[in-house]
């Protein structure tokens, strides 16, 4: 077992700008704040062009004001590290190598009561591990071996009311590939819900505590059209709220503003020459609120919305 690599440069409690969308720019762990009305990006601090590059999932910890990203350390052959970035000044304030060597971390979610991160670690094309990672020490606790690997969204969802962790998994049964959404109870260490939704990739799973549902943007290659989806957290039943035929694909940078009830996602135009847009959708009606052209040179792989809860 490899000892954890911990580099703590500075950790402070900060008052972050609530109601702001943060993403990583250009593959490097350089943090930008996104104007949802114009689609333009503002670099937070200076670019972090060093020996680490963003690779897997990211999440934003409101309490500490730290944007966490699973990144690749290029100096030692691509080992994964959990990099913490201050949303106050954009500087890297922590770099932690998990105590167990894992190639891919996806679908991370913060557990507010402990400050730990629950995530999926992909071991191969056929199985993964569900685990808890301490972002301060790098210690890993294995919860479950999973028959399948994570697909679609790089985001996971933790429901603090029921202690459930929600994620999408691509499972294999009798040679058939299924994209399913599961809820796993952390305290009881068992699966409690398997969603009825089983057709396509979901992006940006988000908790909508007001309606006790999950929200996500789905995309099916069969349909070729993005759509907004709601999943009931009590029984896993899903409902398509609206679809958007003017777009032809979904990027992985998605986030939900619970106060304004707007789900933001980067969608590709049906005309490839027009690029992609930051589309804001009302989750209750499905109507498009805004759709400025994105200020990103390339689509972000993951984004985080700073919320007040």
Buried (B, 14 or more C-beta within 10 A) or exposed (E): EEEBBBEEEEBEEBEBEEBBBBBBBBBBBBBBBBBBEEBBBEEBBEBBEBEBBBBBBBBBBBEBBBBBBBBBBEEEEEBBBBBBBBBBBBBBBBBBBBBBEBBBBBBBBBBEEEEBBBBBBBBEEEEBBBBBBBBBEBBBEEBEEBEBBBBBBBBBBBBEEBBBBBBBBBBBEEEEEEBBBBBBBBEEEEBBBBBEBEEBBBBBBBBBEEEEBBBBBBBBEEEEBBBBBBBBBEEBBBEEBBBBEBBBBBBBBBBBBBEEBBBBBBBBBBEEEEBBBBBBBBBEEBEBBBBBBBBBEEBBBBBBBBBEE
